[in-house]
Amino acid sequence: MASVFLYHVVGDLTVGKPEMVEFCETETVDAAIRAIAESTEGGIPVWKKRSHVGMYESNEMRQQRFVGILNSLDIVAFLATSGCFEDQERALKTPVSEVVVPNNSLLRQVDPGTRLIDALEMMKQGVKRLLVIKSGGWKGMSKRFSILYNGKWLKNIDTTSSSNNNLSTNANRPSSSSTTSSRDKFCCLSREDVIRFIIGCLGALAPLPLSSISSLGAINPNYSSIDASLPAIEATHKLPGDPSAVAVVEHVMGDQYKIIGEISASRLWKCDHLAAAWALANLSAGQFVMGVEDNVASRSLPDFSVDPNVGNNLVNGGGSTRLRKFSSRSIGFSPTSPSFGVSRSMYRGRSAPLTCKFTSSLAAVMAQMLSHRATHVWVIEDESDDILVGVVGYADILAAVTKQPATIIPANRTAEAFVSNEIQT
């Protein structure tokens, strides 16, 4: 396991990654909806504008411009609580600076030569994105002993220290007065990128991937939840940070709860945000996740018409609109039951929460997350009917694969000696 994280660097994961285009905080909610649909993890980094375009920008200055990460749940919650249904155009033209939750610690800029083990430690501490420079000379370092970088032993890189910022800056400083060609080209690595890399190295991590998530301590019991009978809007009162998801549950007995769905950023990723906002503001949590058919909405729910093309109309300078009644299909759900009162055992379809067993292996859970492009998997008991016990997210997986003693160089040995021993063995 040590070789996977010690002999690879962040630059190995950037090969083929597209150049990052900054999304400015002055952009509108409508623009953010389109950008999120094309993003990974259902969220986009938001930046302040550069004060002087074309001038040299240090790592510290760039870090200070980072505002936070905006996701679909943030936008839907904003639309549901802002009274957007009276004036959709005004709501969609709201600058994202009024919606995004400021958190400068969610992104860190690192040098391409940063060891993967150091990057994982950053992500374990809450970093969700790594900003990596894409210099013209970097072609990846897919060698076994990437601990040797440019002829020097790599050390743990603390991106918050000025000395390491200077190291990264000097290593890429151009010799001429031109400072915008290769310096300003970056790519953004997400935790999904890291998990994809790790799942490609399962053989080197054996026997860890076949161990159960419970034995590895990867199950987080501190999840956010809401009772199915409560208004769905109450889920916005305590929006979780990581993972950005709220379980919709029903009380069974004692302290046991059954999961019937979720309200999450990944579930709302590519949905009709206006329709989802209306549902969040007007339905119970159970109705939101179980689904409401068109005919039921017209019969028992308040009349409401949403315009699915309003965002495009704003961009195209107007045009005809096609109004329709709300349906759960508009937020990506395919309900099988016509009403909320039908037995939950019939509940299946696209709105079903992604779950795994308490005894599921780490490899199986990672594969689930990647195949469904999900940021988390809900954990249920082995011999129960969807009794919820916790959740596994990206941070939990990273903590599980890096907490093993073999991952870290022993304190009483130098890196050189450690590598020499690895070569011999």
Stockholm file with secondary structure:
# STOCKHOLM 1.0

chainA/1-425         MASVFLYHVVGDLTVGKPEMVEFCETETVDAAIRAIAESTEGGIPVWKKRSHVGMYESNEMRQQRFVGILNSLDIVAFLATSGCFEDQERALKTPVSEVVVPNNSLLRQVDPGTRLIDALEMMKQGVKRLLVIKSGGWKGMSKRFSILYNGKWLKNIDTTSSSNNNLSTNANRPSSSSTTSSRDKFCCLSREDVIRFIIGCLGALAPLPLSSISSLGAINPNYSSIDASLPAIEATHKLPGDPSAVAVVEHVMGDQYKIIGEISASRLWKCDHLAAAWALANLSAGQFVMGVEDNVASRSLPDFSVDPNVGNNLVNGGGSTRLRKFSSRSIGFSPTSPSFGVSRSMYRGRSAPLTCKFTSSLAAVMAQMLSHRATHVWVIEDESDDILVGVVGYADILAAVTKQPATIIPANRTAEAFVSNEIQT
#=GR chainA/1-425 SS CHHHHHSCBGGGGCTTCCCCCCEETTSBHHHHHHHHHTSSTTEEEEECCCSSTTSCCCHHHHHHHEEEEEEHHHHHHHHHHTTTTTCHHHHHTSBGGGTSCCCGGGEEEECTTSBHHHHHHHHHTTCCEEEEECCTTCCCCCCTTTTEETTEECCCCCTTSHHHHHHHHHHHCCSSSCCSSSTTCEEEEEHHHHHHHHHTTHHHHTTGGGSBTTTTTCCBCCCCEEETTSBGGGGGGGCCSSSCEEEEEEEEETTEEEEEEEEETTTTTTSCHHHHHHHHHHSBHHHHHHCCCHHHHHHHSCCCEECTTHHHHHHTTCCCCCCEECCGGGGTCCCSSSSTTSCGGGCCSTTSCCEEETTCBHHHHHHHHHHTTCSEEEEECTTSSSBEEEEEEHHHHHHHHHCSGGGSCCTTSCHHHHHHHHHHC
#=GC SS_cons         CHHHHHSCBGGGGCTTCCCCCCEETTSBHHHHHHHHHTSSTTEEEEECCCSSTTSCCCHHHHHHHEEEEEEHHHHHHHHHHTTTTTCHHHHHTSBGGGTSCCCGGGEEEECTTSBHHHHHHHHHTTCCEEEEECCTTCCCCCCTTTTEETTEECCCCCTTSHHHHHHHHHHHCCSSSCCSSSTTCEEEEEHHHHHHHHHTTHHHHTTGGGSBTTTTTCCBCCCCEEETTSBGGGGGGGCCSSSCEEEEEEEEETTEEEEEEEEETTTTTTSCHHHHHHHHHHSBHHHHHHCCCHHHHHHHSCCCEECTTHHHHHHTTCCCCCCEECCGGGGTCCCSSSSTTSCGGGCCSTTSCCEEETTCBHHHHHHHHHHTTCSEEEEECTTSSSBEEEEEEHHHHHHHHHCSGGGSCCTTSCHHHHHHHHHHC
//
